Amino acid sequence: MNFLEQTCQKIFPQDSEFRDKAKARLEQLALPHWALGDLMDLAIDLAGITRSMQPPCQRKAVVTMAADHGVVVEGVSRFPQEVTVQMVHNFVAGGAGINALARQAGADVYVVDMGVNGDLQELYRSGRVINKKVGPGTGNIARGPAMSIANARRAVEAGIEVAYDLHDYDVLATGDMGIGNTTPSSAIAAVITGRSLEEVTGRGTGLDDEQLQRKLAVLRSILAINRPDPHNGLEVLAGVGGFEIGGIAGLIIGAAAQRKPVLVDGLISTAGALIAYRIEPFVRDYIICSHRSMEPGHKYMQETLGCARPLLDLNLRLGEGTGAALAMNIVAAARAVLVEVSTFAEAAVAQADK
């Protein structure tokens, strides 16, 4: 049995006993019935995920997976490929959007090189970037598969290793960086959700109408050339995915195996979540959908994961883990409701007439 299969065997649904205990307590809180709505539902999830009535949520980390994509030569992005490595340096310097929002949330940021087409040796040596490089970017998926099945497995297992290495954290969050990566993510969305390319494809970094039509044409070629089995996560990843998407899938699987909640960010992170879900369906019980992206395919991807209502809807489209970092505040609030709000009996408050 390989490492991926061994890890998946550790993943079980949320604990129903702790969910029931949490629900029973929340129903007795000194406030109108279910007055804090979705926060209370999230509190039940946290209890079920962690098997605790005091879910640990203090130690938080955002893991930003970075990689390049061969499909950028098809003109699917407004930005050149070298921006990926430049942004990795910006993450390390603390000047990116994810750095600001993670600081606000009290979370650490880890940058992982899954397949950046650039030399990051100095950053590896300094410990500022985790080296899990599978290769210097994927193949051009408009001309053939992104990677071999072996490398798809390697990417997912690298993400699991990162999750295990970060075992001291209570909450993990996914992030991404990779010029051109909305194209493979849209392809994954179309394959797994069964929706049309027009329904799941957006403007990415700001394509105009003509550029969007070109992106759609490229995506049609991608799906015509690569025909992965939509029920086989590794096959979808190998055919139309990306190394960072595989790393995100592995991070989610690794978090679930350790019974930790994992906040999933935007379109690219949710593509990784769909891959993880196809590999091991029980990961869905550990995923918290942090927000809904402006990318049109994001809602269909979340619905496939069983998440009709993400925590936030702020018209975000950056990635990096920014939406997941913002949602960490909501997770902390849900935990506080479960743990800190008194019941009617504890507060000596009379209940409403039934």
Contacts in CASP RR format, 6 or more apart in sequence:
PFRMAT RR
TARGET T0000
AUTHOR 0000-0000-0000
METHOD contacts of the structure
MODEL  1
MNFLEQTCQKIFPQDSEFRDKAKARLEQLALPHWALGDLMDLAIDLAGIT
RSMQPPCQRKAVVTMAADHGVVVEGVSRFPQEVTVQMVHNFVAGGAGINA
LARQAGADVYVVDMGVNGDLQELYRSGRVINKKVGPGTGNIARGPAMSIA
NARRAVEAGIEVAYDLHDYDVLATGDMGIGNTTPSSAIAAVITGRSLEEV
TGRGTGLDDEQLQRKLAVLRSILAINRPDPHNGLEVLAGVGGFEIGGIAG
LIIGAAAQRKPVLVDGLISTAGALIAYRIEPFVRDYIICSHRSMEPGHKY
MQETLGCARPLLDLNLRLGEGTGAALAMNIVAAARAVLVEVSTFAEAAVA
QADK
1 9 0 8 1.000
2 153 0 8 1.000
2 157 0 8 1.000
3 157 0 8 1.000
3 160 0 8 1.000
4 153 0 8 1.000
4 156 0 8 1.000
4 157 0 8 1.000
4 160 0 8 1.000
4 253 0 8 1.000
4 279 0 8 1.000
7 160 0 8 1.000
7 253 0 8 1.000
7 254 0 8 1.000
7 257 0 8 1.000
8 253 0 8 1.000
8 257 0 8 1.000
8 279 0 8 1.000
8 280 0 8 1.000
10 257 0 8 1.000
10 258 0 8 1.000
11 253 0 8 1.000
11 256 0 8 1.000
11 257 0 8 1.000
11 280 0 8 1.000
11 282 0 8 1.000
11 283 0 8 1.000
11 286 0 8 1.000
12 282 0 8 1.000
13 282 0 8 1.000
13 285 0 8 1.000
14 45 0 8 1.000
14 48 0 8 1.000
14 49 0 8 1.000
14 285 0 8 1.000
14 286 0 8 1.000
15 47 0 8 1.000
15 48 0 8 1.000
15 51 0 8 1.000
16 48 0 8 1.000
18 47 0 8 1.000
18 48 0 8 1.000
18 50 0 8 1.000
18 51 0 8 1.000
18 52 0 8 1.000
18 53 0 8 1.000
19 44 0 8 1.000
19 45 0 8 1.000
19 47 0 8 1.000
19 48 0 8 1.000
21 47 0 8 1.000
21 53 0 8 1.000
22 43 0 8 1.000
22 44 0 8 1.000
22 46 0 8 1.000
22 47 0 8 1.000
22 48 0 8 1.000
22 53 0 8 1.000
22 338 0 8 1.000
23 44 0 8 1.000
25 53 0 8 1.000
25 338 0 8 1.000
25 343 0 8 1.000
26 34 0 8 1.000
26 40 0 8 1.000
26 43 0 8 1.000
26 44 0 8 1.000
26 337 0 8 1.000
26 338 0 8 1.000
27 33 0 8 1.000
27 34 0 8 1.000
28 343 0 8 1.000
28 344 0 8 1.000
28 345 0 8 1.000
29 337 0 8 1.000
29 341 0 8 1.000
29 342 0 8 1.000
29 343 0 8 1.000
29 344 0 8 1.000
30 341 0 8 1.000
30 342 0 8 1.000
30 343 0 8 1.000
30 344 0 8 1.000
30 346 0 8 1.000
30 347 0 8 1.000
30 349 0 8 1.000
31 341 0 8 1.000
32 352 0 8 1.000
34 40 0 8 1.000
36 337 0 8 1.000
38 309 0 8 1.000
38 311 0 8 1.000
39 330 0 8 1.000
39 333 0 8 1.000
39 334 0 8 1.000
39 337 0 8 1.000
40 334 0 8 1.000
40 337 0 8 1.000
42 288 0 8 1.000
42 311 0 8 1.000
42 330 0 8 1.000
42 331 0 8 1.000
42 334 0 8 1.000
43 55 0 8 1.000
43 334 0 8 1.000
43 335 0 8 1.000
43 337 0 8 1.000
43 338 0 8 1.000
45 261 0 8 1.000
45 288 0 8 1.000
46 55 0 8 1.000
46 57 0 8 1.000
46 261 0 8 1.000
46 331 0 8 1.000
46 334 0 8 1.000
46 335 0 8 1.000
46 338 0 8 1.000
47 53 0 8 1.000
47 55 0 8 1.000
47 338 0 8 1.000
49 55 0 8 1.000
49 259 0 8 1.000
49 260 0 8 1.000
49 261 0 8 1.000
49 285 0 8 1.000
49 286 0 8 1.000
50 56 0 8 1.000
50 259 0 8 1.000
50 260 0 8 1.000
50 261 0 8 1.000
51 259 0 8 1.000
53 338 0 8 1.000
53 339 0 8 1.000
54 338 0 8 1.000
54 339 0 8 1.000
55 170 0 8 1.000
55 261 0 8 1.000
55 335 0 8 1.000
55 338 0 8 1.000
55 339 0 8 1.000
56 170 0 8 1.000
57 170 0 8 1.000
57 171 0 8 1.000
57 261 0 8 1.000
57 331 0 8 1.000
57 332 0 8 1.000
57 335 0 8 1.000
58 170 0 8 1.000
59 168 0 8 1.000
59 169 0 8 1.000
59 170 0 8 1.000
59 171 0 8 1.000
60 105 0 8 1.000
60 106 0 8 1.000
60 107 0 8 1.000
60 108 0 8 1.000
60 169 0 8 1.000
60 170 0 8 1.000
60 171 0 8 1.000
60 172 0 8 1.000
60 173 0 8 1.000
60 328 0 8 1.000
61 107 0 8 1.000
61 108 0 8 1.000
61 109 0 8 1.000
61 110 0 8 1.000
61 166 0 8 1.000
61 169 0 8 1.000
61 171 0 8 1.000
61 172 0 8 1.000
61 173 0 8 1.000
62 98 0 8 1.000
62 102 0 8 1.000
62 107 0 8 1.000
62 108 0 8 1.000
62 109 0 8 1.000
62 110 0 8 1.000
62 172 0 8 1.000
62 173 0 8 1.000
62 174 0 8 1.000
62 175 0 8 1.000
62 321 0 8 1.000
62 324 0 8 1.000
62 325 0 8 1.000
63 110 0 8 1.000
63 112 0 8 1.000
63 162 0 8 1.000
63 163 0 8 1.000
63 166 0 8 1.000
63 172 0 8 1.000
63 173 0 8 1.000
63 174 0 8 1.000
63 175 0 8 1.000
63 251 0 8 1.000
64 91 0 8 1.000
64 98 0 8 1.000
64 109 0 8 1.000
64 110 0 8 1.000
64 111 0 8 1.000
64 112 0 8 1.000
64 175 0 8 1.000
64 176 0 8 1.000
64 177 0 8 1.000
64 320 0 8 1.000
64 321 0 8 1.000
65 112 0 8 1.000
65 114 0 8 1.000
65 159 0 8 1.000
65 174 0 8 1.000
65 175 0 8 1.000
65 176 0 8 1.000
65 177 0 8 1.000
65 243 0 8 1.000
65 244 0 8 1.000
65 245 0 8 1.000
65 246 0 8 1.000
65 247 0 8 1.000
65 248 0 8 1.000
65 251 0 8 1.000
66 84 0 8 1.000
66 87 0 8 1.000
66 88 0 8 1.000
66 111 0 8 1.000
66 112 0 8 1.000
66 113 0 8 1.000
66 114 0 8 1.000
66 115 0 8 1.000
66 116 0 8 1.000
66 176 0 8 1.000
66 177 0 8 1.000
66 178 0 8 1.000
66 244 0 8 1.000
67 84 0 8 1.000
67 113 0 8 1.000
67 114 0 8 1.000
67 115 0 8 1.000
67 116 0 8 1.000
67 134 0 8 1.000
67 137 0 8 1.000
67 138 0 8 1.000
67 177 0 8 1.000
67 178 0 8 1.000
67 181 0 8 1.000
67 242 0 8 1.000
67 243 0 8 1.000
67 244 0 8 1.000
67 245 0 8 1.000
68 81 0 8 1.000
68 84 0 8 1.000
68 115 0 8 1.000
68 116 0 8 1.000
68 117 0 8 1.000
68 136 0 8 1.000
68 137 0 8 1.000
68 138 0 8 1.000
68 178 0 8 1.000
68 179 0 8 1.000
69 81 0 8 1.000
69 137 0 8 1.000
69 138 0 8 1.000
69 139 0 8 1.000
69 141 0 8 1.000
69 146 0 8 1.000
69 178 0 8 1.000
69 179 0 8 1.000
69 180 0 8 1.000
69 181 0 8 1.000
69 183 0 8 1.000
69 184 0 8 1.000
69 242 0 8 1.000
70 81 0 8 1.000
70 137 0 8 1.000
70 138 0 8 1.000
70 139 0 8 1.000
70 140 0 8 1.000
70 141 0 8 1.000
71 138 0 8 1.000
71 139 0 8 1.000
71 140 0 8 1.000
71 141 0 8 1.000
71 142 0 8 1.000
71 180 0 8 1.000
71 183 0 8 1.000
71 184 0 8 1.000
71 218 0 8 1.000
71 222 0 8 1.000
72 80 0 8 1.000
72 81 0 8 1.000
72 179 0 8 1.000
72 180 0 8 1.000
73 140 0 8 1.000
74 140 0 8 1.000
74 142 0 8 1.000
74 214 0 8 1.000
74 218 0 8 1.000
75 211 0 8 1.000
75 214 0 8 1.000
75 215 0 8 1.000
75 218 0 8 1.000
76 180 0 8 1.000
76 182 0 8 1.000
76 183 0 8 1.000
76 214 0 8 1.000
76 215 0 8 1.000
76 218 0 8 1.000
77 179 0 8 1.000
77 180 0 8 1.000
77 182 0 8 1.000
77 183 0 8 1.000
77 204 0 8 1.000
77 205 0 8 1.000
78 205 0 8 1.000
78 206 0 8 1.000
78 207 0 8 1.000
78 211 0 8 1.000
79 179 0 8 1.000
79 205 0 8 1.000
80 179 0 8 1.000
81 117 0 8 1.000
81 179 0 8 1.000
83 179 0 8 1.000
84 116 0 8 1.000
84 117 0 8 1.000
84 177 0 8 1.000
84 178 0 8 1.000
84 179 0 8 1.000
85 116 0 8 1.000
85 117 0 8 1.000
85 118 0 8 1.000
85 120 0 8 1.000
87 96 0 8 1.000
87 177 0 8 1.000
87 178 0 8 1.000
88 111 0 8 1.000
88 113 0 8 1.000
88 116 0 8 1.000
88 120 0 8 1.000
88 123 0 8 1.000
88 129 0 8 1.000
88 177 0 8 1.000
89 123 0 8 1.000
90 96 0 8 1.000
91 98 0 8 1.000
91 99 0 8 1.000
91 109 0 8 1.000
91 111 0 8 1.000
91 177 0 8 1.000
91 320 0 8 1.000
92 111 0 8 1.000
92 123 0 8 1.000
92 128 0 8 1.000
92 129 0 8 1.000
94 109 0 8 1.000
96 320 0 8 1.000
97 318 0 8 1.000
97 320 0 8 1.000
97 322 0 8 1.000
98 109 0 8 1.000
98 175 0 8 1.000
98 319 0 8 1.000
98 320 0 8 1.000
98 321 0 8 1.000
98 322 0 8 1.000
98 325 0 8 1.000
99 109 0 8 1.000
101 321 0 8 1.000
101 322 0 8 1.000
101 323 0 8 1.000
101 325 0 8 1.000
101 326 0 8 1.000
102 108 0 8 1.000
102 109 0 8 1.000
102 325 0 8 1.000
104 325 0 8 1.000
105 325 0 8 1.000
105 326 0 8 1.000
105 328 0 8 1.000
105 329 0 8 1.000
106 328 0 8 1.000
107 173 0 8 1.000
107 325 0 8 1.000
107 328 0 8 1.000
108 169 0 8 1.000
110 130 0 8 1.000
110 162 0 8 1.000
110 166 0 8 1.000
111 128 0 8 1.000
111 129 0 8 1.000
111 130 0 8 1.000
111 177 0 8 1.000
112 129 0 8 1.000
112 130 0 8 1.000
112 132 0 8 1.000
112 158 0 8 1.000
112 159 0 8 1.000
112 162 0 8 1.000
112 244 0 8 1.000
112 247 0 8 1.000
113 120 0 8 1.000
113 123 0 8 1.000
113 124 0 8 1.000
113 129 0 8 1.000
113 130 0 8 1.000
113 131 0 8 1.000
113 132 0 8 1.000
113 133 0 8 1.000
114 132 0 8 1.000
114 133 0 8 1.000
114 134 0 8 1.000
114 155 0 8 1.000
114 158 0 8 1.000
114 242 0 8 1.000
114 243 0 8 1.000
114 244 0 8 1.000
114 246 0 8 1.000
114 247 0 8 1.000
115 133 0 8 1.000
115 134 0 8 1.000
115 135 0 8 1.000
115 136 0 8 1.000
115 137 0 8 1.000
115 243 0 8 1.000
115 244 0 8 1.000
116 133 0 8 1.000
116 136 0 8 1.000
116 137 0 8 1.000
117 136 0 8 1.000
117 137 0 8 1.000
118 136 0 8 1.000
120 129 0 8 1.000
120 131 0 8 1.000
123 129 0 8 1.000
124 131 0 8 1.000
130 162 0 8 1.000
130 165 0 8 1.000
132 158 0 8 1.000
132 159 0 8 1.000
132 161 0 8 1.000
132 162 0 8 1.000
132 247 0 8 1.000
133 243 0 8 1.000
134 147 0 8 1.000
134 151 0 8 1.000
134 154 0 8 1.000
134 155 0 8 1.000
134 158 0 8 1.000
134 243 0 8 1.000
135 151 0 8 1.000
135 243 0 8 1.000
137 242 0 8 1.000
137 243 0 8 1.000
138 146 0 8 1.000
138 147 0 8 1.000
138 184 0 8 1.000
138 241 0 8 1.000
138 242 0 8 1.000
138 243 0 8 1.000
139 145 0 8 1.000
139 146 0 8 1.000
139 147 0 8 1.000
141 183 0 8 1.000
141 184 0 8 1.000
141 187 0 8 1.000
141 222 0 8 1.000
141 225 0 8 1.000
141 226 0 8 1.000
141 239 0 8 1.000
141 240 0 8 1.000
141 241 0 8 1.000
142 218 0 8 1.000
142 221 0 8 1.000
142 222 0 8 1.000
142 225 0 8 1.000
143 225 0 8 1.000
144 225 0 8 1.000
144 226 0 8 1.000
144 239 0 8 1.000
145 226 0 8 1.000
145 238 0 8 1.000
145 239 0 8 1.000
145 240 0 8 1.000
146 184 0 8 1.000
146 226 0 8 1.000
146 237 0 8 1.000
146 238 0 8 1.000
146 239 0 8 1.000
146 240 0 8 1.000
146 241 0 8 1.000
146 242 0 8 1.000
147 155 0 8 1.000
147 237 0 8 1.000
147 238 0 8 1.000
147 239 0 8 1.000
147 241 0 8 1.000
147 242 0 8 1.000
147 243 0 8 1.000
148 238 0 8 1.000
149 234 0 8 1.000
149 235 0 8 1.000
149 238 0 8 1.000
151 238 0 8 1.000
151 243 0 8 1.000
152 234 0 8 1.000
152 235 0 8 1.000
152 237 0 8 1.000
152 238 0 8 1.000
152 239 0 8 1.000
152 246 0 8 1.000
153 234 0 8 1.000
155 237 0 8 1.000
155 242 0 8 1.000
155 243 0 8 1.000
155 245 0 8 1.000
155 246 0 8 1.000
155 247 0 8 1.000
155 249 0 8 1.000
155 250 0 8 1.000
156 234 0 8 1.000
156 237 0 8 1.000
156 246 0 8 1.000
156 247 0 8 1.000
156 249 0 8 1.000
156 250 0 8 1.000
156 253 0 8 1.000
156 275 0 8 1.000
156 276 0 8 1.000
156 279 0 8 1.000
157 250 0 8 1.000
158 247 0 8 1.000
158 250 0 8 1.000
159 246 0 8 1.000
159 247 0 8 1.000
159 248 0 8 1.000
159 249 0 8 1.000
159 250 0 8 1.000
159 251 0 8 1.000
159 253 0 8 1.000
159 254 0 8 1.000
160 250 0 8 1.000
160 251 0 8 1.000
160 253 0 8 1.000
160 254 0 8 1.000
160 257 0 8 1.000
162 247 0 8 1.000
162 250 0 8 1.000
162 251 0 8 1.000
163 172 0 8 1.000
163 250 0 8 1.000
163 251 0 8 1.000
163 252 0 8 1.000
163 253 0 8 1.000
163 254 0 8 1.000
163 255 0 8 1.000
163 257 0 8 1.000
163 258 0 8 1.000
163 260 0 8 1.000
164 254 0 8 1.000
164 258 0 8 1.000
166 172 0 8 1.000
167 258 0 8 1.000
169 260 0 8 1.000
170 260 0 8 1.000
171 260 0 8 1.000
171 261 0 8 1.000
171 262 0 8 1.000
171 263 0 8 1.000
171 328 0 8 1.000
171 331 0 8 1.000
172 251 0 8 1.000
172 255 0 8 1.000
172 260 0 8 1.000
172 261 0 8 1.000
172 262 0 8 1.000
172 263 0 8 1.000
173 262 0 8 1.000
173 263 0 8 1.000
173 264 0 8 1.000
173 265 0 8 1.000
173 290 0 8 1.000
173 321 0 8 1.000
173 324 0 8 1.000
173 325 0 8 1.000
173 327 0 8 1.000
173 328 0 8 1.000
174 248 0 8 1.000
174 251 0 8 1.000
174 252 0 8 1.000
174 262 0 8 1.000
174 263 0 8 1.000
174 264 0 8 1.000
174 265 0 8 1.000
174 269 0 8 1.000
174 272 0 8 1.000
174 273 0 8 1.000
174 321 0 8 1.000
174 324 0 8 1.000
175 248 0 8 1.000
175 265 0 8 1.000
175 268 0 8 1.000
175 269 0 8 1.000
175 319 0 8 1.000
175 320 0 8 1.000
175 321 0 8 1.000
175 324 0 8 1.000
176 244 0 8 1.000
176 245 0 8 1.000
176 248 0 8 1.000
176 265 0 8 1.000
176 268 0 8 1.000
176 269 0 8 1.000
176 319 0 8 1.000
176 320 0 8 1.000
176 321 0 8 1.000
177 244 0 8 1.000
177 319 0 8 1.000
177 320 0 8 1.000
178 244 0 8 1.000
178 268 0 8 1.000
181 242 0 8 1.000
181 244 0 8 1.000
181 245 0 8 1.000
181 268 0 8 1.000
182 202 0 8 1.000
182 204 0 8 1.000
182 205 0 8 1.000
182 267 0 8 1.000
182 268 0 8 1.000
182 295 0 8 1.000
183 215 0 8 1.000
183 218 0 8 1.000
183 219 0 8 1.000
183 222 0 8 1.000
184 240 0 8 1.000
184 241 0 8 1.000
184 242 0 8 1.000
184 245 0 8 1.000
184 271 0 8 1.000
185 241 0 8 1.000
185 245 0 8 1.000
185 267 0 8 1.000
185 268 0 8 1.000
185 270 0 8 1.000
185 271 0 8 1.000
186 197 0 8 1.000
186 200 0 8 1.000
186 201 0 8 1.000
186 202 0 8 1.000
186 215 0 8 1.000
186 219 0 8 1.000
186 267 0 8 1.000
186 295 0 8 1.000
186 297 0 8 1.000
187 219 0 8 1.000
187 222 0 8 1.000
187 223 0 8 1.000
187 226 0 8 1.000
187 240 0 8 1.000
187 241 0 8 1.000
188 236 0 8 1.000
188 237 0 8 1.000
188 240 0 8 1.000
188 241 0 8 1.000
188 245 0 8 1.000
188 271 0 8 1.000
188 272 0 8 1.000
188 274 0 8 1.000
188 275 0 8 1.000
189 195 0 8 1.000
189 200 0 8 1.000
189 267 0 8 1.000
189 271 0 8 1.000
189 274 0 8 1.000
189 297 0 8 1.000
189 300 0 8 1.000
189 301 0 8 1.000
190 196 0 8 1.000
190 197 0 8 1.000
190 200 0 8 1.000
190 201 0 8 1.000
190 219 0 8 1.000
190 223 0 8 1.000
191 223 0 8 1.000
191 228 0 8 1.000
191 230 0 8 1.000
191 236 0 8 1.000
191 240 0 8 1.000
192 230 0 8 1.000
192 236 0 8 1.000
192 274 0 8 1.000
192 278 0 8 1.000
192 301 0 8 1.000
192 304 0 8 1.000
193 200 0 8 1.000
193 274 0 8 1.000
193 297 0 8 1.000
193 300 0 8 1.000
193 301 0 8 1.000
193 303 0 8 1.000
193 304 0 8 1.000
194 230 0 8 1.000
195 297 0 8 1.000
195 300 0 8 1.000
197 216 0 8 1.000
197 219 0 8 1.000
197 220 0 8 1.000
197 223 0 8 1.000
198 216 0 8 1.000
199 296 0 8 1.000
199 297 0 8 1.000
199 300 0 8 1.000
200 296 0 8 1.000
200 297 0 8 1.000
200 300 0 8 1.000
200 301 0 8 1.000
201 212 0 8 1.000
201 215 0 8 1.000
201 216 0 8 1.000
201 219 0 8 1.000
201 296 0 8 1.000
201 297 0 8 1.000
202 212 0 8 1.000
202 215 0 8 1.000
202 295 0 8 1.000
202 296 0 8 1.000
202 297 0 8 1.000
203 211 0 8 1.000
203 212 0 8 1.000
204 295 0 8 1.000
204 317 0 8 1.000
207 215 0 8 1.000
222 240 0 8 1.000
223 240 0 8 1.000
226 239 0 8 1.000
226 240 0 8 1.000
228 235 0 8 1.000
228 236 0 8 1.000
228 238 0 8 1.000
228 239 0 8 1.000
228 240 0 8 1.000
229 235 0 8 1.000
229 236 0 8 1.000
230 236 0 8 1.000
230 278 0 8 1.000
231 278 0 8 1.000
232 278 0 8 1.000
233 275 0 8 1.000
233 278 0 8 1.000
233 279 0 8 1.000
234 275 0 8 1.000
234 279 0 8 1.000
236 274 0 8 1.000
236 275 0 8 1.000
236 278 0 8 1.000
237 245 0 8 1.000
237 246 0 8 1.000
237 249 0 8 1.000
237 275 0 8 1.000
241 271 0 8 1.000
241 275 0 8 1.000
244 268 0 8 1.000
245 268 0 8 1.000
245 271 0 8 1.000
245 272 0 8 1.000
245 275 0 8 1.000
246 272 0 8 1.000
246 275 0 8 1.000
247 272 0 8 1.000
248 268 0 8 1.000
248 269 0 8 1.000
248 271 0 8 1.000
248 272 0 8 1.000
248 273 0 8 1.000
248 275 0 8 1.000
248 276 0 8 1.000
249 272 0 8 1.000
249 273 0 8 1.000
249 275 0 8 1.000
249 276 0 8 1.000
249 279 0 8 1.000
250 276 0 8 1.000
251 262 0 8 1.000
252 262 0 8 1.000
252 264 0 8 1.000
252 272 0 8 1.000
252 273 0 8 1.000
252 276 0 8 1.000
252 283 0 8 1.000
252 286 0 8 1.000
252 287 0 8 1.000
253 276 0 8 1.000
253 279 0 8 1.000
253 280 0 8 1.000
253 283 0 8 1.000
255 261 0 8 1.000
255 262 0 8 1.000
255 286 0 8 1.000
256 262 0 8 1.000
256 276 0 8 1.000
256 280 0 8 1.000
256 282 0 8 1.000
256 283 0 8 1.000
256 285 0 8 1.000
256 286 0 8 1.000
259 286 0 8 1.000
260 286 0 8 1.000
261 286 0 8 1.000
261 288 0 8 1.000
261 331 0 8 1.000
262 286 0 8 1.000
262 287 0 8 1.000
262 288 0 8 1.000
263 288 0 8 1.000
263 290 0 8 1.000
263 324 0 8 1.000
263 327 0 8 1.000
263 328 0 8 1.000
263 331 0 8 1.000
264 270 0 8 1.000
264 273 0 8 1.000
264 287 0 8 1.000
264 288 0 8 1.000
264 289 0 8 1.000
264 290 0 8 1.000
264 324 0 8 1.000
265 290 0 8 1.000
265 291 0 8 1.000
265 319 0 8 1.000
265 320 0 8 1.000
265 321 0 8 1.000
265 322 0 8 1.000
265 323 0 8 1.000
265 324 0 8 1.000
266 290 0 8 1.000
266 291 0 8 1.000
266 293 0 8 1.000
266 295 0 8 1.000
266 298 0 8 1.000
266 316 0 8 1.000
266 319 0 8 1.000
266 321 0 8 1.000
266 323 0 8 1.000
266 324 0 8 1.000
267 293 0 8 1.000
267 295 0 8 1.000
267 297 0 8 1.000
267 298 0 8 1.000
267 301 0 8 1.000
267 317 0 8 1.000
267 319 0 8 1.000
268 319 0 8 1.000
269 319 0 8 1.000
269 321 0 8 1.000
269 324 0 8 1.000
270 289 0 8 1.000
270 293 0 8 1.000
270 298 0 8 1.000
270 301 0 8 1.000
270 302 0 8 1.000
270 305 0 8 1.000
271 301 0 8 1.000
273 283 0 8 1.000
273 287 0 8 1.000
273 301 0 8 1.000
273 305 0 8 1.000
274 301 0 8 1.000
274 304 0 8 1.000
274 305 0 8 1.000
276 283 0 8 1.000
277 283 0 8 1.000
277 284 0 8 1.000
277 304 0 8 1.000
277 305 0 8 1.000
284 305 0 8 1.000
284 306 0 8 1.000
287 305 0 8 1.000
287 307 0 8 1.000
288 311 0 8 1.000
288 327 0 8 1.000
288 331 0 8 1.000
289 302 0 8 1.000
289 305 0 8 1.000
289 307 0 8 1.000
289 310 0 8 1.000
289 311 0 8 1.000
290 310 0 8 1.000
290 311 0 8 1.000
290 312 0 8 1.000
290 323 0 8 1.000
290 324 0 8 1.000
290 326 0 8 1.000
290 327 0 8 1.000
291 310 0 8 1.000
291 311 0 8 1.000
291 312 0 8 1.000
291 313 0 8 1.000
291 314 0 8 1.000
291 316 0 8 1.000
291 323 0 8 1.000
291 324 0 8 1.000
291 326 0 8 1.000
291 327 0 8 1.000
292 298 0 8 1.000
292 299 0 8 1.000
292 302 0 8 1.000
292 310 0 8 1.000
292 312 0 8 1.000
292 313 0 8 1.000
293 316 0 8 1.000
293 317 0 8 1.000
293 319 0 8 1.000
294 315 0 8 1.000
294 316 0 8 1.000
294 317 0 8 1.000
295 317 0 8 1.000
302 308 0 8 1.000
302 310 0 8 1.000
311 327 0 8 1.000
311 330 0 8 1.000
312 323 0 8 1.000
312 326 0 8 1.000
312 327 0 8 1.000
312 330 0 8 1.000
314 323 0 8 1.000
314 326 0 8 1.000
316 322 0 8 1.000
316 323 0 8 1.000
342 349 0 8 1.000
344 350 0 8 1.000
344 351 0 8 1.000
END
